[in-house]
Amino acid sequence: MVTDQQVRRLFKLVKTEKNFGIASMKAGMDEKTARKYSKHKMIPGELKQSHTWRTRKDPFNDVWENIKSMLKINPGLEAKTLFEDLQRKNLGKYEDGQLRTLQRRIKCWKAEDGPSKEIFFTQVHNPGELCQSDYTNMNKLGITISSVPFDHLVYHFVLTYSNWETGTICFSESFESLSQGLQNALWELGGVPLKHRTDCLTAAVNKACNPEEFTRRYRDLVDHYGTTPCKTNPSSPNENGDVEQRNYRFKKAVDQALLLRGSRNFENRTEYELFLCKLFIQLNAGRNKRFMEEQAILHRLPKLRIDSCKHQELKVGPSSTIRVNHNVYSVDSRLIGEKIQARLYMERLEIWYGQKKIDTMPRLRGEGKYKINYRHIIDSLVRKPGAFENYRYHDALFPTSRFRIAYDSLKKRYTERSAVKQYLSILYIAAKESETSVDNALKVIIDKNMDIGKEQVEILMQSNEPALQATAIHIPAVDLTCYDQLLQGVSS
């Protein structure tokens, strides 16, 4: 079969060779064939006729109008769904191999007469004009801290002109995460772009029924830095395309860096944060030229950052608890009835009273959870032991598994009331002296199968007897020669 390339070569050779036969021979074709192409001055691809006729009857002619009407009503219908519907209604008429015929016909109809498709308009980005931010979930990368799965997000910040990027580890899409992540990015950047765009985050954007487009707290944040807030339309991630694409490429870069590292486990969170910091430096290294253009145009930072926290004025209830962001926290019982200020940060909750910080505790993730510190309520529990068994947050009164074992053991030896009193006296020692010391004492008592009681715990704490070390277990290497002997016996 003669190709377009052969004929093109023939046209060149005809101008240089002595006769047509030599030119056609060098072009690798018969002289008669060569004269045909020379006469028409066309290559094979141009002479080939388009295939506009059908080789067999279209099996869907009878039902095509019905299919078209269904597609006009529901453009999202797939050809396979329609084909299976036809097979159900016309048993034995359509074979599985005819699906491809229907798919081609529907594809052609959509291209010629179907509904118009959404167009993505390429944007021109100017230096220092726009930055975008978003959250990306890192859980699928399988990162662990001290061999424990580390479920987290990364607040991702990108300059759309240079694609300079940075990020902050966080655990929810809260305003506190947004505030801390954005401020970290701007101070690392050393300036402020003209506009900041997010998707429709509930932490930044009000519901459609609200007359104000952005929340008051988010508006205060962007006003402090002198940047203009803007958002994407609902269900339109393409409008935040730069950061969406960088989310994918960033996680891919993290995955590759972890493969090179040879391990997805980190000793502590600081080591993991340092790993991400080095990766961002590496990713930004090739963007210096455009980044310098942006830095020259960025607005100056304000003199100070603002607190990335939510302030709440609360009154401590009679149960010595407060409710912050749909979660329950205990506070010191001395604050019952008093008004305190709760400052909710991205990862911690601070309790302030009389313009003084009096307690700090980890922030709970999600909703409907509780953080009860037994030290806050132990005094009342000792006086009211009857409240222990049916206490709503009963599980929070067992600091470690050994405290739970101790309580279960006491219930077997004493009546319920006596067991509770004995256990609360042990918990009181842990609250007032040392939880670690009590835990070690309980370990010794349990390992030696001794009777658990307040007196035994106090004696062991005063004696400073070290907790028994875990027994070392040695597993000998498996002798695989026995398997070879088995195989030899089978072959013989």
VOPAGU-2260 file (C-alpha; in pm, 1 decimal, decimal comma):
REM VOPAGU-2260
SITE   aa  ch    i         X         Y         Z
SITE  MET   A    0       0,0       0,0       0,0
SITE  VAL   A    1     142,0     337,9    -103,8
SITE  THR   A    2     173,6     593,4     175,1
SITE  ASP   A    3     148,9     973,2     170,1
SITE  GLN   A    4     521,0     994,9     252,8
SITE  GLN   A    5     617,5     784,7     -53,5
SITE  VAL   A    6     417,2    1007,0    -288,4
SITE  ARG   A    7     564,8    1323,9    -139,4
SITE  ARG   A    8     912,5    1177,7    -198,9
SITE  LEU   A    9     811,4    1091,4    -556,5
SITE  PHE   A   10     714,9    1453,3    -625,8
SITE  LYS   A   11    1063,2    1563,9    -510,9
SITE  LEU   A   12    1250,0    1292,4    -702,7
SITE  VAL   A   13    1072,3    1371,6   -1031,3
SITE  LYS   A   14    1243,5    1711,9   -1028,6
SITE  THR   A   15    1595,7    1569,4    -980,1
SITE  GLU   A   16    1608,1    1226,1   -1150,7
SITE  LYS   A   17    1675,1    1165,4   -1524,6
SITE  ASN   A   18    1348,4     984,7   -1595,6
SITE  PHE   A   19    1020,0     900,6   -1424,9
SITE  GLY   A   20    1097,9     528,5   -1388,2
SITE  ILE   A   21    1404,9     590,9   -1171,8
SITE  ALA   A   22    1209,8     839,3    -957,7
SITE  SER   A   23     924,5     591,8    -899,6
SITE  MET   A   24    1170,3     309,7    -820,6
SITE  LYS   A   25    1352,2     522,4    -562,8
SITE  ALA   A   26    1015,2     619,6    -413,5
SITE  GLY   A   27     941,5     247,7    -373,8
SITE  MET   A   28     636,8     212,3    -598,8
SITE  ASP   A   29     533,9      80,2    -935,7
SITE  GLU   A   30     577,7     325,6   -1226,2
SITE  LYS   A   31     213,9     291,5   -1328,7
SITE  THR   A   32      99,4     375,6    -976,3
SITE  ALA   A   33     343,8     665,1    -960,8
SITE  ARG   A   34     206,4     812,8   -1284,4
SITE  LYS   A   35    -146,7     799,7   -1137,2
SITE  TYR   A   36     -47,5    1016,8    -840,6
SITE  SER   A   37     164,4    1242,3   -1062,2
SITE  LYS   A   38    -132,5    1296,8   -1293,0
SITE  HIS   A   39    -373,1    1393,8   -1010,4
SITE  LYS   A   40    -106,9    1592,2    -816,4
SITE  MET   A   41    -259,0    1449,2    -496,0
SITE  ILE   A   42    -139,0    1219,5    -218,7
SITE  PRO   A   43    -326,3     896,0    -121,9
SITE  GLY   A   44    -493,2    1057,8     178,1
SITE  GLU   A   45    -648,9    1321,0     -47,4
SITE  LEU   A   46    -765,6    1070,1    -308,2
SITE  LYS   A   47    -930,2     844,6     -50,2
SITE  GLN   A   48   -1309,0     876,8     -49,9
SITE  SER   A   49   -1490,3     940,4     280,6
SITE  HIS   A   50   -1697,7     648,7     406,6
SITE  THR   A   51   -2047,7     800,7     418,3
SITE  TRP   A   52   -2258,4     491,7     361,3
SITE  ARG   A   53   -2373,4     219,5     598,6
SITE  THR   A   54   -2261,2    -138,5     549,5
SITE  ARG   A   55   -2563,7    -275,0     738,6
SITE  LYS   A   56   -2904,1    -155,1     855,9
SITE  ASP   A   57   -2912,1      54,3    1173,9
SITE  PRO   A   58   -3086,6    -165,5    1436,9
SITE  PHE   A   59   -3202,7     142,1    1632,5
SITE  ASN   A   60   -3389,8     324,9    1352,8
SITE  ASP   A   61   -3730,2     222,4    1488,8
SITE  VAL   A   62   -3664,4     350,6    1842,0
SITE  TRP   A   63   -3432,9     642,5    1769,3
SITE  GLU   A   64   -3699,4     915,1    1803,0
SITE  ASN   A   65   -3796,3     779,2    2145,3
SITE  ILE   A   66   -3428,7     769,7    2251,6
SITE  LYS   A   67   -3382,4    1130,9    2138,6
SITE  SER   A   68   -3682,7    1248,3    2339,2
SITE  MET   A   69   -3546,9    1074,9    2650,4
SITE  LEU   A   70   -3205,0    1235,1    2600,9
SITE  LYS   A   71   -3359,2    1581,1    2561,7
SITE  ILE   A   72   -3545,4    1541,1    2891,2
SITE  ASN   A   73   -3249,0    1381,8    3076,8
SITE  PRO   A   74   -2917,6    1462,8    2900,6
SITE  GLY   A   75   -2729,4    1272,1    3172,0
SITE  LEU   A   76   -2867,0     934,3    3062,0
SITE  GLU   A   77   -2590,9     697,4    2951,7
SITE  ALA   A   78   -2607,0     485,1    2637,4
SITE  LYS   A   79   -2567,6     166,7    2843,1
SITE  THR   A   80   -2870,5     255,4    3057,5
SITE  LEU   A   81   -3083,7     318,5    2747,8
SITE  PHE   A   82   -2959,8      -1,5    2583,2
SITE  GLU   A   83   -3044,9    -213,8    2888,0
SITE  ASP   A   84   -3389,4     -52,0    2894,8
SITE  LEU   A   85   -3439,8    -149,1    2529,0
SITE  GLN   A   86   -3333,3    -505,9    2601,7
SITE  ARG   A   87   -3588,4    -530,1    2885,8
SITE  LYS   A   88   -3871,2    -396,7    2669,2
SITE  ASN   A   89   -3774,6    -600,4    2357,9
SITE  LEU   A   90   -3659,4    -939,6    2481,2
SITE  GLY   A   91   -3422,3   -1109,0    2237,7
SITE  LYS   A   92   -3421,7    -824,1    1981,5
SITE  TYR   A   93   -3093,3    -656,5    2078,6
SITE  GLU   A   94   -2765,9    -840,1    2136,6
SITE  ASP   A   95   -2497,0    -723,1    2378,9
SITE  GLY   A   96   -2257,0    -652,7    2091,5
SITE  GLN   A   97   -2489,2    -378,1    1957,8
SITE  LEU   A   98   -2422,3    -151,5    2256,3
SITE  ARG   A   99   -2123,9       7,7    2082,4
SITE  THR   A  100   -2344,4     101,0    1783,3
SITE  LEU   A  101   -2585,8     287,3    2011,7
SITE  GLN   A  102   -2298,2     458,0    2196,4
SITE  ARG   A  103   -2153,8     591,0    1867,8
SITE  ARG   A  104   -2490,2     716,5    1749,5
SITE  ILE   A  105   -2566,5     895,9    2077,7
SITE  LYS   A  106   -2217,6    1047,5    2078,2
SITE  CYS   A  107   -2271,8    1186,5    1725,4
SITE  TRP   A  108   -2616,4    1321,5    1819,1
SITE  LYS   A  109   -2479,2    1499,7    2126,4
SITE  ALA   A  110   -2204,0    1659,5    1917,3
SITE  GLU   A  111   -2448,3    1778,0    1647,9
SITE  ASP   A  112   -2783,4    1843,6    1821,6
SITE  GLY   A  113   -2732,7    1778,8    2192,5
SITE  PRO   A  114   -2724,0    2034,9    2473,6
SITE  SER   A  115   -2435,3    2279,5    2482,1
SITE  LYS   A  116   -2146,3    2196,8    2714,9
SITE  GLU   A  117   -1988,7    2416,5    2978,3
SITE  ILE   A  118   -1690,3    2611,5    2848,0
SITE  PHE   A  119   -1379,6    2667,5    3058,5
SITE  PHE   A  120   -1236,9    3010,4    2983,8
SITE  THR   A  121    -859,4    3041,9    3013,3
SITE  GLN   A  122    -772,7    3328,4    3248,1
SITE  VAL   A  123    -489,4    3579,8    3237,9
SITE  HIS   A  124    -315,9    3611,9    3576,6
SITE  ASN   A  125    -134,1    3928,3    3674,7
SITE  PRO   A  126     145,3    3937,6    3934,3
SITE  GLY   A  127      40,3    4016,7    4289,6
SITE  GLU   A  128    -327,3    4029,4    4201,6
SITE  LEU   A  129    -484,9    3703,8    4322,4
SITE  CYS   A  130    -420,9    3428,6    4575,4
SITE  GLN   A  131    -639,0    3121,7    4626,2
SITE  SER   A  132    -677,0    2889,2    4923,4
SITE  ASP   A  133    -844,5    2557,1    4988,5
SITE  TYR   A  134    -828,7    2251,9    5216,0
SITE  THR   A  135    -698,5    1917,3    5091,7
SITE  ASN   A  136    -744,4    1586,1    5274,3
SITE  MET   A  137    -417,6    1395,2    5333,6
SITE  ASN   A  138    -560,7    1075,8    5486,5
SITE  LYS   A  139    -516,2     853,7    5178,0
SITE  LEU   A  140    -137,6     903,6    5189,6
SITE  GLY   A  141    -116,4     675,7    5493,8
SITE  ILE   A  142      99,4     907,8    5707,4
SITE  THR   A  143     158,2     794,5    6066,7
SITE  ILE   A  144     304,3     964,2    6375,4
SITE  SER   A  145     480,2     712,0    6603,9
SITE  SER   A  146     303,7     436,7    6406,2
SITE  VAL   A  147     -42,5     586,1    6477,2
SITE  PRO   A  148    -248,1     698,5    6170,8
SITE  PHE   A  149    -238,7    1077,1    6144,5
SITE  ASP   A  150    -569,4    1193,0    5996,1
SITE  HIS   A  151    -542,4    1557,1    5894,3
SITE  LEU   A  152    -598,7    1826,1    5633,1
SITE  VAL   A  153    -361,3    2081,1    5486,8
SITE  TYR   A  154    -471,9    2441,6    5439,2
SITE  HIS   A  155    -323,6    2511,4    5094,7
SITE  PHE   A  156    -235,4    2863,9    4974,7
SITE  VAL   A  157    -132,8    2943,7    4614,7
SITE  LEU   A  158     -40,9    3260,0    4421,9
SITE  THR   A  159    -208,2    3222,3    4082,1
SITE  TYR   A  160      58,9    3407,7    3880,3
SITE  SER   A  161     375,6    3234,0    4000,6
SITE  ASN   A  162     212,7    2922,4    4155,8
SITE  TRP   A  163     415,3    2985,2    4475,0
SITE  GLU   A  164     253,4    2774,4    4745,7
SITE  THR   A  165     261,9    2693,4    5113,6
SITE  GLY   A  166      40,2    2514,4    5365,0
SITE  THR   A  167     -52,3    2456,9    5728,7
SITE  ILE   A  168    -156,3    2130,2    5893,8
SITE  CYS   A  169    -509,7    2146,4    6036,3
SITE  PHE   A  170    -792,3    1913,5    6133,9
SITE  SER   A  171   -1113,0    2082,9    6021,5
SITE  GLU   A  172   -1238,9    2353,7    5788,2
SITE  SER   A  173   -1309,4    2587,7    6078,6
SITE  PHE   A  174   -1260,7    2962,7    6079,6
SITE  GLU   A  175    -970,7    2918,7    6322,7
SITE  SER   A  176    -794,0    2692,5    6070,7
SITE  LEU   A  177    -865,1    2940,0    5789,8
SITE  SER   A  178    -741,1    3235,5    5993,8
SITE  GLN   A  179    -421,5    3068,3    6112,4
SITE  GLY   A  180    -347,2    2912,9    5771,7
SITE  LEU   A  181    -401,0    3237,9    5581,4
SITE  GLN   A  182    -197,2    3445,1    5826,1
SITE  ASN   A  183      86,3    3189,9    5825,0
SITE  ALA   A  184      93,0    3205,7    5444,7
SITE  LEU   A  185      90,3    3585,9    5423,8
SITE  TRP   A  186     366,0    3630,0    5681,3
SITE  GLU   A  187     578,2    3365,7    5509,8
SITE  LEU   A  188     508,0    3538,9    5178,5
SITE  GLY   A  189     609,2    3875,9    5320,5
SITE  GLY   A  190     323,6    4068,7    5160,8
SITE  VAL   A  191     -46,1    4074,8    5075,6
SITE  PRO   A  192    -200,0    4014,2    4729,8
SITE  LEU   A  193    -483,1    4233,7    4605,9
SITE  LYS   A  194    -750,3    3959,6    4625,0
SITE  HIS   A  195    -805,4    3638,1    4817,1
SITE  ARG   A  196   -1041,5    3373,5    4675,8
SITE  THR   A  197   -1189,6    3069,9    4849,9
SITE  ASP   A  198   -1470,2    2832,2    4761,2
SITE  CYS   A  199   -1799,9    2858,5    4953,3
SITE  LEU   A  200   -1649,6    2775,8    5294,7
SITE  THR   A  201   -1904,3    2804,1    5573,7
SITE  ALA   A  202   -1628,0    2960,8    5784,0
SITE  ALA   A  203   -1602,0    3252,0    5538,5
SITE  VAL   A  204   -1918,8    3269,7    5327,7
SITE  ASN   A  205   -2272,5    3321,9    5454,9
SITE  LYS   A  206   -2572,0    3128,1    5325,4
SITE  ALA   A  207   -2752,0    3268,0    5021,4
SITE  CYS   A  208   -3039,4    3395,7    5235,5
SITE  ASN   A  209   -2804,6    3623,5    5432,8
SITE  PRO   A  210   -2775,2    3984,2    5304,3
SITE  GLU   A  211   -2402,9    3987,2    5389,1
SITE  GLU   A  212   -2196,5    3780,1    5144,3
SITE  PHE   A  213   -1913,6    3705,4    5389,8
SITE  THR   A  214   -1918,5    3633,3    5762,7
SITE  ARG   A  215   -1826,7    3915,5    5998,5
SITE  ARG   A  216   -1520,6    3734,8    6136,0
SITE  TYR   A  217   -1382,4    3662,3    5788,1
SITE  ARG   A  218   -1450,8    4019,6    5676,4
SITE  ASP   A  219   -1259,8    4148,3    5981,6
SITE  LEU   A  220    -968,5    3918,8    5895,4
SITE  VAL   A  221    -931,4    4031,0    5532,5
SITE  ASP   A  222    -988,5    4396,3    5624,6
SITE  HIS   A  223    -702,2    4372,4    5874,9
SITE  TYR   A  224    -470,1    4264,5    5592,2
SITE  GLY   A  225    -617,2    4497,6    5330,5
SITE  THR   A  226    -707,3    4230,7    5076,1
SITE  THR   A  227   -1038,0    4195,8    4890,2
SITE  PRO   A  228   -1233,6    3873,1    4955,6
SITE  CYS   A  229   -1396,8    3685,3    4670,0
SITE  LYS   A  230   -1550,0    3339,7    4633,8
SITE  THR   A  231   -1637,9    3083,2    4370,4
SITE  ASN   A  232   -1992,1    2999,7    4269,6
SITE  PRO   A  233   -2147,0    2691,3    4435,3
SITE  SER   A  234   -2032,4    2357,0    4286,8
SITE  SER   A  235   -1778,5    2533,9    4062,0
SITE  PRO   A  236   -1431,9    2415,7    4173,4
SITE  ASN   A  237   -1293,4    2513,1    3831,5
SITE  GLU   A  238   -1320,8    2878,8    3938,8
SITE  ASN   A  239   -1053,7    2801,4    4199,0
SITE  GLY   A  240    -866,3    2601,0    3939,3
SITE  ASP   A  241    -510,3    2694,3    4034,8
SITE  VAL   A  242    -532,0    2575,3    4394,1
SITE  GLU   A  243    -745,4    2272,7    4296,3
SITE  GLN   A  244    -477,7    2161,8    4050,0
SITE  ARG   A  245    -201,7    2234,3    4301,0
SITE  ASN   A  246    -389,4    2019,9    4558,4
SITE  TYR   A  247    -354,0    1720,6    4327,5
SITE  ARG   A  248       8,9    1792,0    4235,0
SITE  PHE   A  249     107,1    1869,2    4595,4
SITE  LYS   A  250     -30,2    1538,7    4726,4
SITE  LYS   A  251     139,7    1357,5    4439,5
SITE  ALA   A  252     468,6    1529,4    4530,9
SITE  VAL   A  253     421,1    1431,3    4898,1
SITE  ASP   A  254     355,6    1070,6    4795,2
SITE  GLN   A  255     669,7    1059,1    4578,7
SITE  ALA   A  256     880,7    1220,5    4853,4
SITE  LEU   A  257     753,6     958,7    5100,1
SITE  LEU   A  258     850,0     681,1    4855,9
SITE  LEU   A  259    1201,7     825,3    4830,2
SITE  ARG   A  260    1215,5     857,0    5209,0
SITE  GLY   A  261    1131,7     488,3    5240,3
SITE  SER   A  262     884,2     533,2    5524,8
SITE  ARG   A  263     553,1     706,8    5590,3
SITE  ASN   A  264     606,6     706,6    5966,2
SITE  PHE   A  265     740,8    1009,2    6156,9
SITE  GLU   A  266     866,7    1014,1    6513,5
SITE  ASN   A  267     661,0    1321,6    6600,1
SITE  ARG   A  268     456,0    1594,1    6440,0
SITE  THR   A  269     748,1    1837,8    6435,3
SITE  GLU   A  270     943,5    1599,6    6211,9
SITE  TYR   A  271     646,9    1575,1    5972,9
SITE  GLU   A  272     601,8    1955,0    5962,5
SITE  LEU   A  273     972,2    1993,2    5879,9
SITE  PHE   A  274     930,6    1736,5    5600,3
SITE  LEU   A  275     643,5    1939,6    5447,1
SITE  CYS   A  276     836,3    2266,2    5487,0
SITE  LYS   A  277    1133,7    2126,0    5293,0
SITE  LEU   A  278     899,8    1996,1    5024,4
SITE  PHE   A  279     735,8    2338,3    4978,5
SITE  ILE   A  280    1081,9    2497,9    4946,8
SITE  GLN   A  281    1171,3    2240,8    4681,8
SITE  LEU   A  282     845,5    2296,4    4489,2
SITE  ASN   A  283     887,2    2675,8    4497,0
SITE  ALA   A  284    1252,4    2668,6    4389,8
SITE  GLY   A  285    1166,8    2669,9    4018,0
SITE  ARG   A  286     926,9    2963,7    4047,1
SITE  ASN   A  287    1168,9    3230,6    4170,1
SITE  LYS   A  288    1158,3    3452,9    3861,9
SITE  ARG   A  289     779,5    3499,3    3856,6
SITE  PHE   A  290     768,4    3501,7    4236,8
SITE  MET   A  291    1008,3    3798,2    4247,4
SITE  GLU   A  292     775,1    3984,9    4011,9
SITE  GLU   A  293     490,8    3924,0    4254,5
SITE  GLN   A  294     685,9    4021,5    4565,3
SITE  ALA   A  295     766,7    4359,6    4414,1
SITE  ILE   A  296     393,9    4438,0    4380,1
SITE  LEU   A  297     250,5    4288,9    4701,4
SITE  HIS   A  298     105,8    4523,8    4965,2
SITE  ARG   A  299     282,0    4558,0    5298,7
SITE  LEU   A  300     181,2    4343,6    5595,2
SITE  PRO   A  301      15,7    4504,9    5900,3
SITE  LYS   A  302     223,4    4557,4    6211,6
SITE  LEU   A  303      71,7    4263,6    6401,0
SITE  ARG   A  304    -119,3    3942,8    6340,3
SITE  ILE   A  305    -466,7    3908,4    6484,4
SITE  ASP   A  306    -575,1    3624,5    6713,1
SITE  SER   A  307    -682,7    3316,4    6518,3
SITE  CYS   A  308    -946,2    3227,0    6773,0
SITE  LYS   A  309   -1314,1    3244,3    6851,5
SITE  HIS   A  310   -1413,9    3431,0    7170,2
SITE  GLN   A  311   -1714,4    3313,5    7368,8
SITE  GLU   A  312   -1850,1    3452,4    7695,2
SITE  LEU   A  313   -1994,0    3159,2    7893,0
SITE  LYS   A  314   -2137,6    3085,7    8234,3
SITE  VAL   A  315   -2010,6    2767,5    8398,3
SITE  GLY   A  316   -2300,3    2533,0    8474,8
SITE  PRO   A  317   -2366,5    2340,1    8796,3
SITE  SER   A  318   -2200,4    2030,2    8645,8
SITE  SER   A  319   -1874,0    2228,6    8616,8
SITE  THR   A  320   -1887,8    2209,8    8235,6
SITE  ILE   A  321   -1912,3    2451,2    7944,0
SITE  ARG   A  322   -2031,5    2390,4    7589,2
SITE  VAL   A  323   -1811,0    2524,1    7307,9
SITE  ASN   A  324   -1883,9    2456,7    6939,4
SITE  HIS   A  325   -2123,7    2171,1    7023,7
SITE  ASN   A  326   -1865,6    1996,7    7244,7
SITE  VAL   A  327   -1853,7    1972,3    7626,7
SITE  TYR   A  328   -1545,6    2061,2    7835,0
SITE  SER   A  329   -1502,5    2046,8    8211,0
SITE  VAL   A  330   -1350,0    2334,2    8409,1
SITE  ASP   A  331   -1245,1    2373,5    8769,4
SITE  SER   A  332   -1541,8    2342,8    9004,0
SITE  ARG   A  333   -1445,5    2673,4    9169,3
SITE  LEU   A  334   -1575,7    2845,0    8853,4
SITE  ILE   A  335   -1933,0    2713,2    8885,4
SITE  GLY   A  336   -2173,7    3003,3    8838,5
SITE  GLU   A  337   -1896,2    3235,7    8719,1
SITE  LYS   A  338   -1871,1    3395,6    8374,8
SITE  ILE   A  339   -1556,7    3295,9    8188,9
SITE  GLN   A  340   -1419,6    3363,2    7840,8
SITE  ALA   A  341   -1342,1    3065,9    7615,7
SITE  ARG   A  342   -1089,7    3125,1    7337,4
SITE  LEU   A  343   -1112,7    2852,7    7076,5
SITE  TYR   A  344    -800,2    2817,0    6861,8
SITE  MET   A  345    -730,9    2572,1    6580,3
SITE  GLU   A  346    -594,4    2306,1    6815,7
SITE  ARG   A  347    -655,2    2424,9    7171,0
SITE  LEU   A  348    -911,2    2582,2    7399,6
SITE  GLU   A  349    -806,8    2847,2    7651,6
SITE  ILE   A  350   -1012,9    2937,8    7959,8
SITE  TRP   A  351    -979,8    3301,7    8079,1
SITE  TYR   A  352   -1116,9    3448,5    8398,8
SITE  GLY   A  353   -1058,4    3800,1    8525,2
SITE  GLN   A  354    -830,4    3878,3    8226,4
SITE  LYS   A  355    -607,3    3587,6    8322,5
SITE  LYS   A  356    -558,4    3254,6    8145,3
SITE  ILE   A  357    -629,7    2979,9    8396,9
SITE  ASP   A  358    -643,8    2662,5    8184,5
SITE  THR   A  359    -556,4    2523,0    7843,6
SITE  MET   A  360    -683,9    2197,9    7692,9
SITE  PRO   A  361    -675,9    2028,9    7350,7
SITE  ARG   A  362    -960,2    2122,8    7116,8
SITE  LEU   A  363   -1202,0    1841,0    7038,2
SITE  ARG   A  364   -1253,1    1761,5    6669,1
SITE  GLY   A  365   -1605,3    1721,2    6537,4
SITE  GLU   A  366   -1927,0    1764,2    6735,9
SITE  GLY   A  367   -2110,3    1586,7    7017,4
SITE  LYS   A  368   -1789,1    1494,2    7204,8
SITE  TYR   A  369   -1668,5    1567,3    7556,8
SITE  LYS   A  370   -1343,9    1633,3    7742,4
SITE  ILE   A  371   -1385,9    1576,8    8116,8
SITE  ASN   A  372   -1085,2    1616,4    8345,7
SITE  TYR   A  373   -1147,8    1407,5    8659,2
SITE  ARG   A  374    -932,0    1650,2    8860,8
SITE  HIS   A  375   -1201,7    1917,0    8814,3
SITE  ILE   A  376   -1476,6    1709,3    8975,9
SITE  ILE   A  377   -1301,8    1461,6    9209,2
SITE  ASP   A  378   -1369,4    1664,0    9526,8
SITE  SER   A  379   -1745,8    1649,7    9473,9
SITE  LEU   A  380   -1735,4    1286,0    9365,0
SITE  VAL   A  381   -1561,4    1181,3    9685,9
SITE  ARG   A  382   -1837,9    1354,2    9883,9
SITE  LYS   A  383   -2112,3    1213,3    9656,3
SITE  PRO   A  384   -1995,7     863,9    9555,5
SITE  GLY   A  385   -2351,2     765,2    9459,5
SITE  ALA   A  386   -2325,4     990,0    9152,3
SITE  PHE   A  387   -2032,6     791,2    9010,1
SITE  GLU   A  388   -2197,5     485,4    8853,9
SITE  ASN   A  389   -2456,9     668,8    8642,0
SITE  TYR   A  390   -2249,7     977,8    8567,5
SITE  ARG   A  391   -2307,1    1084,5    8205,7
SITE  TYR   A  392   -1933,5    1101,1    8136,4
SITE  HIS   A  393   -1850,9     787,2    8332,9
SITE  ASP   A  394   -1577,4     669,2    8091,6
SITE  ALA   A  395   -1376,7     987,6    8146,9
SITE  LEU   A  396   -1312,4     882,1    8509,0
SITE  PHE   A  397   -1067,5     608,9    8405,0
SITE  PRO   A  398    -743,1     786,5    8305,2
SITE  THR   A  399    -574,5     461,2    8193,6
SITE  SER   A  400    -674,5      99,2    8138,5
SITE  ARG   A  401    -525,1       2,6    8478,9
SITE  PHE   A  402    -770,0     232,8    8658,5
SITE  ARG   A  403   -1052,0      50,0    8480,3
SITE  ILE   A  404    -907,0    -288,7    8579,0
SITE  ALA   A  405    -877,0    -168,3    8937,3
SITE  TYR   A  406   -1243,3     -62,3    8949,2
SITE  ASP   A  407   -1364,8    -391,7    8796,6
SITE  SER   A  408   -1153,2    -584,3    9049,1
SITE  LEU   A  409   -1292,7    -384,4    9341,8
SITE  LYS   A  410   -1651,7    -451,7    9227,9
SITE  LYS   A  411   -1583,4    -827,8    9250,2
SITE  ARG   A  412   -1458,7    -802,8    9609,1
SITE  TYR   A  413   -1690,2    -539,8    9759,1
SITE  THR   A  414   -2045,3    -416,3    9733,3
SITE  GLU   A  415   -2102,4    -153,9    9466,8
SITE  ARG   A  416   -2101,8     137,2    9712,7
SITE  SER   A  417   -1782,4      18,9    9887,2
SITE  ALA   A  418   -1611,9     -49,4    9552,9
SITE  VAL   A  419   -1693,5     302,8    9432,5
SITE  LYS   A  420   -1558,8     459,6    9753,4
SITE  GLN   A  421   -1238,8     255,8    9729,8
SITE  TYR   A  422   -1189,6     347,2    9364,3
SITE  LEU   A  423   -1262,2     718,1    9417,7
SITE  SER   A  424   -1007,6     727,4    9700,7
SITE  ILE   A  425    -745,7     590,3    9458,0
SITE  LEU   A  426    -853,6     841,6    9190,3
SITE  TYR   A  427    -829,6    1120,0    9450,4
SITE  ILE   A  428    -464,7    1029,4    9518,6
SITE  ALA   A  429    -396,4    1041,8    9141,0
SITE  ALA   A  430    -558,4    1386,3    9117,7
SITE  LYS   A  431    -383,8    1538,6    9416,5
SITE  GLU   A  432     -42,6    1371,5    9393,3
SITE  SER   A  433      61,8    1192,2    9073,4
SITE  GLU   A  434    -141,9    1001,3    8816,8
SITE  THR   A  435     174,6     836,6    8681,4
SITE  SER   A  436     279,8     712,2    9025,0
SITE  VAL   A  437     -63,7     567,5    9094,6
SITE  ASP   A  438     -69,2     403,6    8751,6
SITE  ASN   A  439     271,9     242,6    8814,8
SITE  ALA   A  440     154,9     120,7    9157,7
SITE  LEU   A  441    -155,7     -33,5    9002,4
SITE  LYS   A  442      63,5    -206,8    8744,9
SITE  VAL   A  443     271,0    -371,3    9019,3
SITE  ILE   A  444     -41,5    -476,6    9212,5
SITE  ILE   A  445    -208,3    -622,7    8901,5
SITE  ASP   A  446     107,0    -804,4    8782,7
SITE  LYS   A  447     160,2    -959,4    9128,9
SITE  ASN   A  448    -210,0   -1047,5    9155,5
SITE  MET   A  449    -241,5    -856,6    9485,4
SITE  ASP   A  450    -562,9    -719,1    9633,4
SITE  ILE   A  451    -622,5    -365,8    9507,0
SITE  GLY   A  452    -689,0     -95,6    9763,0
SITE  LYS   A  453    -599,4     257,7    9866,9
SITE  GLU   A  454    -352,6     136,5   10132,5
SITE  GLN   A  455    -159,0     -85,8    9891,5
SITE  VAL   A  456    -133,2     199,2    9639,4
SITE  GLU   A  457       0,0     441,3    9902,5
SITE  ILE   A  458     253,1     185,9   10033,8
SITE  LEU   A  459     390,0     120,2    9682,8
SITE  MET   A  460     405,9     492,9    9604,3
SITE  GLN   A  461     605,7     558,8    9924,0
SITE  SER   A  462     838,2     263,0    9861,2
SITE  ASN   A  463     913,7     387,1    9508,6
SITE  GLU   A  464     912,3      27,0    9387,6
SITE  PRO   A  465     972,7      32,7    9010,1
SITE  ALA   A  466     704,3    -105,4    8783,9
SITE  LEU   A  467     777,7    -449,0    8648,1
SITE  GLN   A  468     930,1    -447,7    8304,5
SITE  ALA   A  469     746,4    -616,7    8023,9
SITE  THR   A  470     861,4    -974,6    7973,3
SITE  ALA   A  471    1087,2   -1010,4    7670,9
SITE  ILE   A  472     955,6   -1271,6    7432,2
SITE  HIS   A  473    1203,3   -1451,6    7209,7
SITE  ILE   A  474    1071,6   -1631,2    6903,7
SITE  PRO   A  475    1330,5   -1869,9    6755,0
SITE  ALA   A  476    1393,2   -1867,8    6381,2
SITE  VAL   A  477    1178,4   -2113,5    6186,1
SITE  ASP   A  478    1368,1   -2414,8    6048,6
SITE  LEU   A  479    1260,9   -2438,9    5685,3
SITE  THR   A  480    1448,4   -2764,3    5610,2
SITE  CYS   A  481    1144,7   -2964,3    5723,7
SITE  TYR   A  482     952,2   -2824,4    5426,7
SITE  ASP   A  483    1227,8   -2942,2    5190,7
SITE  GLN   A  484    1197,4   -3292,2    5341,1
SITE  LEU   A  485     821,4   -3288,3    5285,1
SITE  LEU   A  486     867,3   -3187,9    4921,2
SITE  GLN   A  487    1127,3   -3462,4    4869,8
SITE  GLY   A  488     885,1   -3718,1    5014,8
SITE  VAL   A  489     611,7   -3605,1    4769,8
SITE  SER   A  490     845,9   -3621,0    4466,0
SITE  SER   A  491     963,5   -3974,0    4558,9
